[in-house]
Amino acid sequence: MLIDNLFLYEKGTIEEFNRPSSKLYYFFDFDDRSADVNMDFQHFHRFYEIHLLLDKEASHIIEGTLYKQTLFDLVLLPPFKLHKSQYEKGPAVKRLVINFRLPEESHAELAKEQQEILSVFFSPVPIYRFERSIQEQLAAHLNAIFHLLRNSSGVSAKLLQLHLEFQQFLLCIYNNRNQNIYNQTTTDSLTAKIYSITSYIHIHYSEDLSLESLAREFFISTYYLSHQFKAITGFTITTYIQMTRVRNAQQMLLNGDRKITEIATACGFNSFSQFNRVFHKFCGVSPSQMRTAAENKTYEEHRSIPIITPS
């Protein structure tokens, strides 16, 4: 079926090319989601991700900031970016999710240009909304990919064709990046206030944060902040701070070789024993066990790194 006479879509169309740990990796998922599958907390991947909304309304929370989306908005997420999609109660929302990893180009100039194209994933505002003419260009590339996915037999060099078409899709976004017309839709003032606080936590998680310090920073009473924060986010202030710190610690453990004691300090934990205790509470393993698992490629096959949310 055609969505608004533009993007091809058929629920359940899904295909994966190679493994997430491969140098060249693609995963396409045409499906729908509803409020009952909303994740509790933000997660990250070790590859790039694109969300294309094929319905009227949804939201994305990225590093604690709430972004409202409308039909055909694109969310571009680089590796290790904390995020979660959020859907309202009601009918399921159609969307396309693309996970990918591109091999590093051997030619220096091509490698430089590939990184330039991927720079759209690192924009301060990671949502792209385009006028109809640009949407049509993007749809042409994605619809060609859809046909490749739906015609699995009798297609020669299928992965190569898909790869080249997807490169053209990325190039189209890059070439039109300055035509982005996305404007953050304001929510009610209370929700906006709470999400300004979650965003602040994501920026300042390495510092000494508490209910009292945040209440002072945002000129809110501790009682009111505590109550409204839990009502809107589903978490207490303390739990949200701890989970943000643990998520960032996971990123550092899986992406680099910093000493675990240094990671504990960098993520705002007062002591190494506190870091171990809180990390194990949310992850079910110690920081050293997660690093060992990463070195053994245990986590490479996961699309998201596990975290245990409190009941």
Protein Blocks (a to p, Z undefined) as FASTA:
>chain_A
ZZhhlagcdehiacdehjfkbmbdcddddddddfklccfbdcddfbdcddddfbfbdcdd
eehiacdddehiacdddehiacdddddeddddddddddddddddfblklmmmmmmmmmmm
mgfblcdcddfklmmmmmmmmmmmmmmmmmmghpahklmmmmmmmmmmmmmmmmmmmmpc
bdcddddfklmmmmmmmmmmmmmmmpccdfklmmmmnopafklmmmmmmmmnopafklmm
mmmmmmmmmmmmmncjbdfklmmmmnopabfklmmmmmmmmnopafklmmmmmmnommmm
pcbdcddddZZ
